[in-house]
Structure formats: C-alpha cells, structure tokens
Amino acid sequence: MRKIFMTVMAAAVALSLAACSAEKYGAGVDKKIAQVKVKDIFLDSNPVGKKVTLKGRISSQCGSNGCWFVLKDDTGQIFINLGPNNMTLPPRMDKEAKVTGTVYPAQGELQVAAEGVEVR
C-alpha cells in the first residue's frame, strides 16, 4: 500500500512541475537582460538596437504559421517578430509570454525581433 501511495505522489509532483514549466522557443529568455515594460521601449530616446526582455500576454498572433505575435502588458503592446531568427510559435492566444529580443523600427513603428520566447 505504501509503495502505491509513493508512486501516486511521485506522479502528482511530476505533473505539477510539468505544469509550471515554460515552453521555450528559440534561445529562450536571456536571464541577464533586465525585464522592462512595453512603455519603457517607447519612452526611451534611443531604443533601436537595444536588447530587451518583456513579459505580458499574447493578444494576437499570426494565424498561418506563428511567425509573429503582439505582446500586451499593463502599459501597452508591441509587435514581436519571430521571422528574423526563423522561429515559429504554435497558437498560444491569451497565454503569458516572456520575450528577449532586439528593438528595431519597421513600418513606422518600433518592434522586437525575438531571439527567445517562453510561454506559460
């Protein structure tokens, strides 16, 4: 009986840990890059070329092959381009995501070229 209980407990712990882990795409999130808010990018006087880490929710996403998404936090939203680093992301609408990437201008807006993404 004790052996069955221990087996069930081990399975429950493993499932709990799996549920807490993030799906990683690309290089993953760079822990050395300080996390900023979306507004910080737009308020920066010279953000182009800077590497940033952002956290928010995926508010919209490319429907065909997951080549981009829009990340929204409590301060704004920004376009995340996965194409420059040949990444794709399966449908993850309304999921929490962390992104590390480089800020660049495109089509008159600031965007982030993702190098790594983690989704929970």
Secondary structure, 3 states (H helix, E strand, C coil): CHHHHHHHHHHHHHHHHHHHCCEEEECCCCCCCCEECHHHHHHCCCCCCCEEEEEEEEEEECCCCCCEEEEEECCEEEEEECHHHCCCCCCCCCCEEEEEEEEEEECCEEEEEEEEEEEC
